Amino acid sequence: MVAVPRLVSGLIGDAIWSSEAFAGTSVAVMPGSAWIDLVTGDEVVSEDGRIELERAFTRLPYAVLKRVR
């Protein structure tokens, strides 16, 4: 799955990247699934059937996720 927000420059302006703008935003996935970000190597686990985008976008304003469980 690839998650990419639109209009990112309007969210941060001249500031350093922060995923705070995505707090409370999520993508529905299978409950209990685990994903690895192929770009950063970070693991994202969905306990309740959602991937929190604030967590997925912690380092970069996009995520390339592969389901591993």
PDB file of N, CA, C and O in Angstrom:
ATOM      1  N   MET A   1       0.852  -1.155   0.000  1.00  0.00           N
ATOM      2  CA  MET A   1       0.000   0.000   0.000  1.00  0.00           C
ATOM      3  C   MET A   1       0.910   1.233   0.000  1.00  0.00           C
ATOM      4  O   MET A   1       1.922   1.265   0.699  1.00  0.00           O
ATOM      5  N   VAL A   2       0.551   2.212  -0.763  1.00  0.00           N
ATOM      6  CA  VAL A   2       1.282   3.470  -0.778  1.00  0.00           C
ATOM      7  C   VAL A   2       0.354   4.557  -0.242  1.00  0.00           C
ATOM      8  O   VAL A   2      -0.754   4.747  -0.741  1.00  0.00           O
ATOM      9  N   ALA A   3       0.822   5.260   0.775  1.00  0.00           N
ATOM     10  CA  ALA A   3       0.056   6.356   1.367  1.00  0.00           C
ATOM     11  C   ALA A   3       0.813   7.652   1.117  1.00  0.00           C
ATOM     12  O   ALA A   3       1.958   7.811   1.541  1.00  0.00           O
ATOM     13  N   VAL A   4       0.162   8.568   0.428  1.00  0.00           N
ATOM     14  CA  VAL A   4       0.779   9.849   0.082  1.00  0.00           C
ATOM     15  C   VAL A   4      -0.256  10.955   0.288  1.00  0.00           C
ATOM     16  O   VAL A   4      -1.317  10.929  -0.335  1.00  0.00           O
ATOM     17  N   PRO A   5       0.041  11.922   1.153  1.00  0.00           N
ATOM     18  CA  PRO A   5      -0.904  13.026   1.328  1.00  0.00           C
ATOM     19  C   PRO A   5      -0.804  14.020   0.184  1.00  0.00           C
ATOM     20  O   PRO A   5       0.211  14.094  -0.509  1.00  0.00           O
ATOM     21  N   ARG A   6      -1.861  14.772   0.000  1.00  0.00           N
ATOM     22  CA  ARG A   6      -1.881  15.829  -1.008  1.00  0.00           C
ATOM     23  C   ARG A   6      -1.570  17.165  -0.343  1.00  0.00           C
ATOM     24  O   ARG A   6      -1.826  17.354   0.847  1.00  0.00           O
ATOM     25  N   LEU A   7      -1.025  18.073  -1.109  1.00  0.00           N
ATOM     26  CA  LEU A   7      -0.824  19.464  -0.701  1.00  0.00           C
ATOM     27  C   LEU A   7      -0.010  19.597   0.586  1.00  0.00           C
ATOM     28  O   LEU A   7      -0.357  20.392   1.459  1.00  0.00           O
ATOM     29  N   VAL A   8       1.057  18.832   0.704  1.00  0.00           N
ATOM     30  CA  VAL A   8       1.892  18.815   1.907  1.00  0.00           C
ATOM     31  C   VAL A   8       2.543  20.161   2.175  1.00  0.00           C
ATOM     32  O   VAL A   8       2.648  20.568   3.332  1.00  0.00           O
ATOM     33  N   SER A   9       2.979  20.853   1.150  1.00  0.00           N
ATOM     34  CA  SER A   9       3.680  22.125   1.373  1.00  0.00           C
ATOM     35  C   SER A   9       2.797  23.137   2.084  1.00  0.00           C
ATOM     36  O   SER A   9       3.304  23.971   2.835  1.00  0.00           O
ATOM     37  N   GLY A  10       1.500  23.085   1.867  1.00  0.00           N
ATOM     38  CA  GLY A  10       0.590  23.993   2.563  1.00  0.00           C
ATOM     39  C   GLY A  10       0.457  23.677   4.040  1.00  0.00           C
ATOM     40  O   GLY A  10       0.097  24.544   4.836  1.00  0.00           O
ATOM     41  N   LEU A  11       0.748  22.435   4.409  1.00  0.00           N
ATOM     42  CA  LEU A  11       0.662  22.036   5.818  1.00  0.00           C
ATOM     43  C   LEU A  11       1.868  22.488   6.634  1.00  0.00           C
ATOM     44  O   LEU A  11       1.736  22.832   7.809  1.00  0.00           O
ATOM     45  N   ILE A  12       3.054  22.487   6.002  1.00  0.00           N
ATOM     46  CA  ILE A  12       4.261  22.782   6.779  1.00  0.00           C
ATOM     47  C   ILE A  12       4.936  24.093   6.416  1.00  0.00           C
ATOM     48  O   ILE A  12       5.725  24.612   7.206  1.00  0.00           O
ATOM     49  N   GLY A  13       4.652  24.635   5.257  1.00  0.00           N
ATOM     50  CA  GLY A  13       5.293  25.883   4.849  1.00  0.00           C
ATOM     51  C   GLY A  13       6.795  25.739   4.785  1.00  0.00           C
ATOM     52  O   GLY A  13       7.304  24.851   4.100  1.00  0.00           O
ATOM     53  N   ASP A  14       7.518  26.601   5.489  1.00  0.00           N
ATOM     54  CA  ASP A  14       8.979  26.557   5.494  1.00  0.00           C
ATOM     55  C   ASP A  14       9.538  25.750   6.662  1.00  0.00           C
ATOM     56  O   ASP A  14      10.754  25.700   6.848  1.00  0.00           O
ATOM     57  N   ALA A  15       8.685  25.131   7.437  1.00  0.00           N
ATOM     58  CA  ALA A  15       9.119  24.383   8.624  1.00  0.00           C
ATOM     59  C   ALA A  15       9.728  23.031   8.238  1.00  0.00           C
ATOM     60  O   ALA A  15       9.647  22.597   7.089  1.00  0.00           O
ATOM     61  N   ILE A  16      10.329  22.392   9.213  1.00  0.00           N
ATOM     62  CA  ILE A  16      10.850  21.036   9.058  1.00  0.00           C
ATOM     63  C   ILE A  16       9.668  20.074   9.115  1.00  0.00           C
ATOM     64  O   ILE A  16       8.686  20.344   9.808  1.00  0.00           O
ATOM     65  N   TRP A  17       9.748  18.955   8.397  1.00  0.00           N
ATOM     66  CA  TRP A  17       8.656  17.996   8.323  1.00  0.00           C
ATOM     67  C   TRP A  17       8.223  17.518   9.713  1.00  0.00           C
ATOM     68  O   TRP A  17       9.056  17.201  10.562  1.00  0.00           O
ATOM     69  N   SER A  18       6.937  17.476   9.920  1.00  0.00           N
ATOM     70  CA  SER A  18       6.342  16.947  11.140  1.00  0.00           C
ATOM     71  C   SER A  18       5.042  16.251  10.747  1.00  0.00           C
ATOM     72  O   SER A  18       4.284  16.759   9.920  1.00  0.00           O
ATOM     73  N   SER A  19       4.792  15.098  11.336  1.00  0.00           N
ATOM     74  CA  SER A  19       3.573  14.349  11.020  1.00  0.00           C
ATOM     75  C   SER A  19       2.391  14.774  11.884  1.00  0.00           C
ATOM     76  O   SER A  19       1.317  14.180  11.789  1.00  0.00           O
ATOM     77  N   GLU A  20       2.566  15.782  12.717  1.00  0.00           N
ATOM     78  CA  GLU A  20       1.509  16.235  13.634  1.00  0.00           C
ATOM     79  C   GLU A  20       0.217  16.619  12.911  1.00  0.00           C
ATOM     80  O   GLU A  20      -0.869  16.462  13.469  1.00  0.00           O
ATOM     81  N   ALA A  21       0.319  17.112  11.696  1.00  0.00           N
ATOM     82  CA  ALA A  21      -0.871  17.522  10.948  1.00  0.00           C
ATOM     83  C   ALA A  21      -1.797  16.344  10.652  1.00  0.00           C
ATOM     84  O   ALA A  21      -2.963  16.542  10.310  1.00  0.00           O
ATOM     85  N   PHE A  22      -1.285  15.122  10.783  1.00  0.00           N
ATOM     86  CA  PHE A  22      -2.066  13.925  10.475  1.00  0.00           C
ATOM     87  C   PHE A  22      -2.592  13.218  11.715  1.00  0.00           C
ATOM     88  O   PHE A  22      -3.122  12.111  11.614  1.00  0.00           O
ATOM     89  N   ALA A  23      -2.455  13.837  12.879  1.00  0.00           N
ATOM     90  CA  ALA A  23      -2.983  13.259  14.123  1.00  0.00           C
ATOM     91  C   ALA A  23      -4.475  13.017  13.978  1.00  0.00           C
ATOM     92  O   ALA A  23      -5.214  13.897  13.536  1.00  0.00           O
ATOM     93  N   GLY A  24      -4.913  11.834  14.348  1.00  0.00           N
ATOM     94  CA  GLY A  24      -6.328  11.501  14.256  1.00  0.00           C
ATOM     95  C   GLY A  24      -6.771  11.019  12.893  1.00  0.00           C
ATOM     96  O   GLY A  24      -7.950  10.722  12.699  1.00  0.00           O
ATOM     97  N   THR A  25      -5.849  10.932  11.938  1.00  0.00           N
ATOM     98  CA  THR A  25      -6.163  10.468  10.596  1.00  0.00           C
ATOM     99  C   THR A  25      -5.646   9.038  10.446  1.00  0.00           C
ATOM    100  O   THR A  25      -4.525   8.730  10.852  1.00  0.00           O
ATOM    101  N   SER A  26      -6.461   8.177   9.867  1.00  0.00           N
ATOM    102  CA  SER A  26      -6.052   6.786   9.742  1.00  0.00           C
ATOM    103  C   SER A  26      -6.552   6.177   8.443  1.00  0.00           C
ATOM    104  O   SER A  26      -7.401   6.741   7.752  1.00  0.00           O
ATOM    105  N   VAL A  27      -6.001   5.011   8.129  1.00  0.00           N
ATOM    106  CA  VAL A  27      -6.410   4.228   6.968  1.00  0.00           C
ATOM    107  C   VAL A  27      -6.888   2.880   7.490  1.00  0.00           C
ATOM    108  O   VAL A  27      -6.218   2.266   8.321  1.00  0.00           O
ATOM    109  N   ALA A  28      -8.034   2.416   7.014  1.00  0.00           N
ATOM    110  CA  ALA A  28      -8.571   1.131   7.451  1.00  0.00           C
ATOM    111  C   ALA A  28      -7.818  -0.031   6.789  1.00  0.00           C
ATOM    112  O   ALA A  28      -7.621  -0.052   5.574  1.00  0.00           O
ATOM    113  N   VAL A  29      -7.405  -0.993   7.617  1.00  0.00           N
ATOM    114  CA  VAL A  29      -6.735  -2.213   7.153  1.00  0.00           C
ATOM    115  C   VAL A  29      -7.272  -3.386   7.979  1.00  0.00           C
ATOM    116  O   VAL A  29      -8.116  -3.198   8.855  1.00  0.00           O
ATOM    117  N   MET A  30      -6.791  -4.567   7.703  1.00  0.00           N
ATOM    118  CA  MET A  30      -7.224  -5.747   8.447  1.00  0.00           C
ATOM    119  C   MET A  30      -6.726  -5.672   9.899  1.00  0.00           C
ATOM    120  O   MET A  30      -5.541  -5.430  10.126  1.00  0.00           O
ATOM    121  N   PRO A  31      -7.612  -5.874  10.877  1.00  0.00           N
ATOM    122  CA  PRO A  31      -7.195  -5.842  12.282  1.00  0.00           C
ATOM    123  C   PRO A  31      -6.104  -6.872  12.574  1.00  0.00           C
ATOM    124  O   PRO A  31      -6.154  -8.002  12.090  1.00  0.00           O
ATOM    125  N   GLY A  32      -5.118  -6.462  13.373  1.00  0.00           N
ATOM    126  CA  GLY A  32      -4.023  -7.345  13.757  1.00  0.00           C
ATOM    127  C   GLY A  32      -2.945  -7.505  12.701  1.00  0.00           C
ATOM    128  O   GLY A  32      -2.009  -8.283  12.886  1.00  0.00           O
ATOM    129  N   SER A  33      -3.063  -6.782  11.601  1.00  0.00           N
ATOM    130  CA  SER A  33      -2.060  -6.899  10.548  1.00  0.00           C
ATOM    131  C   SER A  33      -0.821  -6.085  10.897  1.00  0.00           C
ATOM    132  O   SER A  33      -0.886  -5.117  11.656  1.00  0.00           O
ATOM    133  N   ALA A  34       0.300  -6.493  10.333  1.00  0.00           N
ATOM    134  CA  ALA A  34       1.565  -5.783  10.531  1.00  0.00           C
ATOM    135  C   ALA A  34       2.124  -5.415   9.164  1.00  0.00           C
ATOM    136  O   ALA A  34       2.003  -6.167   8.197  1.00  0.00           O
ATOM    137  N   TRP A  35       2.728  -4.257   9.114  1.00  0.00           N
ATOM    138  CA  TRP A  35       3.232  -3.713   7.861  1.00  0.00           C
ATOM    139  C   TRP A  35       4.652  -3.209   8.065  1.00  0.00           C
ATOM    140  O   TRP A  35       4.999  -2.752   9.154  1.00  0.00           O
ATOM    141  N   ILE A  36       5.467  -3.289   7.033  1.00  0.00           N
ATOM    142  CA  ILE A  36       6.813  -2.718   7.070  1.00  0.00           C
ATOM    143  C   ILE A  36       6.888  -1.643   6.000  1.00  0.00           C
ATOM    144  O   ILE A  36       6.437  -1.838   4.871  1.00  0.00           O
ATOM    145  N   ASP A  37       7.461  -0.511   6.368  1.00  0.00           N
ATOM    146  CA  ASP A  37       7.661   0.566   5.408  1.00  0.00           C
ATOM    147  C   ASP A  37       8.913   0.232   4.608  1.00  0.00           C
ATOM    148  O   ASP A  37      10.005   0.176   5.174  1.00  0.00           O
ATOM    149  N   LEU A  38       8.782   0.013   3.331  1.00  0.00           N
ATOM    150  CA  LEU A  38       9.905  -0.395   2.490  1.00  0.00           C
ATOM    151  C   LEU A  38      10.953   0.696   2.319  1.00  0.00           C
ATOM    152  O   LEU A  38      12.077   0.403   1.911  1.00  0.00           O
ATOM    153  N   VAL A  39      10.620   1.926   2.617  1.00  0.00           N
ATOM    154  CA  VAL A  39      11.575   3.030   2.495  1.00  0.00           C
ATOM    155  C   VAL A  39      12.368   3.214   3.787  1.00  0.00           C
ATOM    156  O   VAL A  39      13.594   3.315   3.749  1.00  0.00           O
ATOM    157  N   THR A  40      11.680   3.258   4.931  1.00  0.00           N
ATOM    158  CA  THR A  40      12.347   3.541   6.210  1.00  0.00           C
ATOM    159  C   THR A  40      12.682   2.297   7.013  1.00  0.00           C
ATOM    160  O   THR A  40      13.556   2.346   7.880  1.00  0.00           O
ATOM    161  N   GLY A  41      12.011   1.182   6.749  1.00  0.00           N
ATOM    162  CA  GLY A  41      12.202  -0.030   7.537  1.00  0.00           C
ATOM    163  C   GLY A  41      11.381  -0.064   8.810  1.00  0.00           C
ATOM    164  O   GLY A  41      11.449  -1.037   9.560  1.00  0.00           O
ATOM    165  N   ASP A  42      10.608   0.976   9.068  1.00  0.00           N
ATOM    166  CA  ASP A  42       9.767   1.036  10.274  1.00  0.00           C
ATOM    167  C   ASP A  42       8.624   0.029  10.159  1.00  0.00           C
ATOM    168  O   ASP A  42       8.079  -0.188   9.076  1.00  0.00           O
ATOM    169  N   GLU A  43       8.268  -0.583  11.291  1.00  0.00           N
ATOM    170  CA  GLU A  43       7.130  -1.486  11.326  1.00  0.00           C
ATOM    171  C   GLU A  43       5.921  -0.739  11.859  1.00  0.00           C
ATOM    172  O   GLU A  43       6.028   0.040  12.806  1.00  0.00           O
ATOM    173  N   VAL A  44       4.778  -0.978  11.248  1.00  0.00           N
ATOM    174  CA  VAL A  44       3.523  -0.375  11.668  1.00  0.00           C
ATOM    175  C   VAL A  44       2.556  -1.519  11.932  1.00  0.00           C
ATOM    176  O   VAL A  44       2.313  -2.341  11.048  1.00  0.00           O
ATOM    177  N   VAL A  45       2.001  -1.581  13.143  1.00  0.00           N
ATOM    178  CA  VAL A  45       1.076  -2.641  13.507  1.00  0.00           C
ATOM    179  C   VAL A  45      -0.315  -2.052  13.683  1.00  0.00           C
ATOM    180  O   VAL A  45      -0.487  -0.984  14.270  1.00  0.00           O
ATOM    181  N   SER A  46      -1.298  -2.768  13.163  1.00  0.00           N
ATOM    182  CA  SER A  46      -2.689  -2.345  13.281  1.00  0.00           C
ATOM    183  C   SER A  46      -3.399  -3.234  14.286  1.00  0.00           C
ATOM    184  O   SER A  46      -3.768  -4.364  13.964  1.00  0.00           O
ATOM    185  N   GLU A  47      -3.592  -2.742  15.485  1.00  0.00           N
ATOM    186  CA  GLU A  47      -4.302  -3.505  16.505  1.00  0.00           C
ATOM    187  C   GLU A  47      -5.808  -3.455  16.289  1.00  0.00           C
ATOM    188  O   GLU A  47      -6.503  -4.450  16.496  1.00  0.00           O
ATOM    189  N   ASP A  48      -6.308  -2.307  15.877  1.00  0.00           N
ATOM    190  CA  ASP A  48      -7.751  -2.092  15.788  1.00  0.00           C
ATOM    191  C   ASP A  48      -8.273  -1.942  14.359  1.00  0.00           C
ATOM    192  O   ASP A  48      -9.373  -1.432  14.150  1.00  0.00           O
ATOM    193  N   GLY A  49      -7.485  -2.385  13.375  1.00  0.00           N
ATOM    194  CA  GLY A  49      -7.931  -2.279  11.990  1.00  0.00           C
ATOM    195  C   GLY A  49      -7.667  -0.935  11.351  1.00  0.00           C
ATOM    196  O   GLY A  49      -8.287  -0.580  10.349  1.00  0.00           O
ATOM    197  N   ARG A  50      -6.733  -0.177  11.941  1.00  0.00           N
ATOM    198  CA  ARG A  50      -6.385   1.131  11.385  1.00  0.00           C
ATOM    199  C   ARG A  50      -4.880   1.367  11.487  1.00  0.00           C
ATOM    200  O   ARG A  50      -4.224   0.940  12.437  1.00  0.00           O
ATOM    201  N   ILE A  51      -4.367   2.047  10.497  1.00  0.00           N
ATOM    202  CA  ILE A  51      -2.985   2.532  10.552  1.00  0.00           C
ATOM    203  C   ILE A  51      -3.075   4.029  10.762  1.00  0.00           C
ATOM    204  O   ILE A  51      -3.650   4.751   9.948  1.00  0.00           O
ATOM    205  N   GLU A  52      -2.507   4.484  11.852  1.00  0.00           N
ATOM    206  CA  GLU A  52      -2.495   5.915  12.161  1.00  0.00           C
ATOM    207  C   GLU A  52      -1.462   6.598  11.263  1.00  0.00           C
ATOM    208  O   GLU A  52      -0.280   6.254  11.292  1.00  0.00           O
ATOM    209  N   LEU A  53      -1.915   7.561  10.471  1.00  0.00           N
ATOM    210  CA  LEU A  53      -1.009   8.216   9.529  1.00  0.00           C
ATOM    211  C   LEU A  53       0.028   9.091  10.222  1.00  0.00           C
ATOM    212  O   LEU A  53       1.118   9.287   9.684  1.00  0.00           O
ATOM    213  N   GLU A  54      -0.277   9.610  11.379  1.00  0.00           N
ATOM    214  CA  GLU A  54       0.742  10.365  12.118  1.00  0.00           C
ATOM    215  C   GLU A  54       1.945   9.465  12.389  1.00  0.00           C
ATOM    216  O   GLU A  54       3.089   9.911  12.299  1.00  0.00           O
ATOM    217  N   ARG A  55       1.692   8.206  12.719  1.00  0.00           N
ATOM    218  CA  ARG A  55       2.764   7.242  12.982  1.00  0.00           C
ATOM    219  C   ARG A  55       3.460   6.828  11.682  1.00  0.00           C
ATOM    220  O   ARG A  55       4.687   6.745  11.632  1.00  0.00           O
ATOM    221  N   ALA A  56       2.676   6.571  10.636  1.00  0.00           N
ATOM    222  CA  ALA A  56       3.241   6.128   9.359  1.00  0.00           C
ATOM    223  C   ALA A  56       4.087   7.217   8.699  1.00  0.00           C
ATOM    224  O   ALA A  56       5.050   6.911   7.996  1.00  0.00           O
ATOM    225  N   PHE A  57       3.735   8.488   8.919  1.00  0.00           N
ATOM    226  CA  PHE A  57       4.455   9.608   8.313  1.00  0.00           C
ATOM    227  C   PHE A  57       5.464  10.246   9.271  1.00  0.00           C
ATOM    228  O   PHE A  57       5.851  11.397   9.073  1.00  0.00           O
ATOM    229  N   THR A  58       5.889   9.530  10.290  1.00  0.00           N
ATOM    230  CA  THR A  58       6.803  10.093  11.283  1.00  0.00           C
ATOM    231  C   THR A  58       8.062  10.674  10.655  1.00  0.00           C
ATOM    232  O   THR A  58       8.466  11.787  10.992  1.00  0.00           O
ATOM    233  N   ARG A  59       8.687   9.930   9.743  1.00  0.00           N
ATOM    234  CA  ARG A  59       9.954  10.388   9.171  1.00  0.00           C
ATOM    235  C   ARG A  59       9.818  11.084   7.825  1.00  0.00           C
ATOM    236  O   ARG A  59      10.570  12.007   7.511  1.00  0.00           O
ATOM    237  N   LEU A  60       8.848  10.631   7.031  1.00  0.00           N
ATOM    238  CA  LEU A  60       8.672  11.156   5.674  1.00  0.00           C
ATOM    239  C   LEU A  60       7.198  11.416   5.406  1.00  0.00           C
ATOM    240  O   LEU A  60       6.343  10.825   6.065  1.00  0.00           O
ATOM    241  N   PRO A  61       6.881  12.284   4.455  1.00  0.00           N
ATOM    242  CA  PRO A  61       5.471  12.576   4.150  1.00  0.00           C
ATOM    243  C   PRO A  61       4.841  11.542   3.208  1.00  0.00           C
ATOM    244  O   PRO A  61       3.937  11.878   2.443  1.00  0.00           O
ATOM    245  N   TYR A  62       5.298  10.315   3.254  1.00  0.00           N
ATOM    246  CA  TYR A  62       4.707   9.228   2.497  1.00  0.00           C
ATOM    247  C   TYR A  62       5.137   7.912   3.131  1.00  0.00           C
ATOM    248  O   TYR A  62       6.091   7.876   3.907  1.00  0.00           O
ATOM    249  N   ALA A  63       4.436   6.835   2.801  1.00  0.00           N
ATOM    250  CA  ALA A  63       4.785   5.515   3.299  1.00  0.00           C
ATOM    251  C   ALA A  63       4.522   4.494   2.205  1.00  0.00           C
ATOM    252  O   ALA A  63       3.486   4.536   1.541  1.00  0.00           O
ATOM    253  N   VAL A  64       5.463   3.578   2.020  1.00  0.00           N
ATOM    254  CA  VAL A  64       5.309   2.470   1.085  1.00  0.00           C
ATOM    255  C   VAL A  64       5.271   1.212   1.956  1.00  0.00           C
ATOM    256  O   VAL A  64       6.308   0.698   2.374  1.00  0.00           O
ATOM    257  N   LEU A  65       4.072   0.735   2.215  1.00  0.00           N
ATOM    258  CA  LEU A  65       3.869  -0.325   3.212  1.00  0.00           C
ATOM    259  C   LEU A  65       3.607  -1.681   2.561  1.00  0.00           C
ATOM    260  O   LEU A  65       2.805  -1.806   1.635  1.00  0.00           O
ATOM    261  N   LYS A  66       4.308  -2.689   3.074  1.00  0.00           N
ATOM    262  CA  LYS A  66       4.109  -4.067   2.634  1.00  0.00           C
ATOM    263  C   LYS A  66       3.603  -4.863   3.826  1.00  0.00           C
ATOM    264  O   LYS A  66       4.191  -4.817   4.907  1.00  0.00           O
ATOM    265  N   ARG A  67       2.528  -5.581   3.629  1.00  0.00           N
ATOM    266  CA  ARG A  67       1.966  -6.377   4.719  1.00  0.00           C
ATOM    267  C   ARG A  67       2.856  -7.592   4.971  1.00  0.00           C
ATOM    268  O   ARG A  67       3.194  -8.340   4.054  1.00  0.00           O
ATOM    269  N   VAL A  68       3.227  -7.768   6.245  1.00  0.00           N
ATOM    270  CA  VAL A  68       4.079  -8.894   6.629  1.00  0.00           C
ATOM    271  C   VAL A  68       3.358  -9.886   7.532  1.00  0.00           C
ATOM    272  O   VAL A  68       3.868 -10.973   7.800  1.00  0.00           O
ATOM    273  N   ARG A  69       2.179  -9.512   7.997  1.00  0.00           N
ATOM    274  CA  ARG A  69       1.382 -10.413   8.851  1.00  0.00           C
ATOM    275  C   ARG A  69      -0.070 -10.060   8.720  1.00  0.00           C
ATOM    276  O   ARG A  69      -0.918 -10.691   9.352  1.00  0.00           O
TER     277      ARG A  69
END
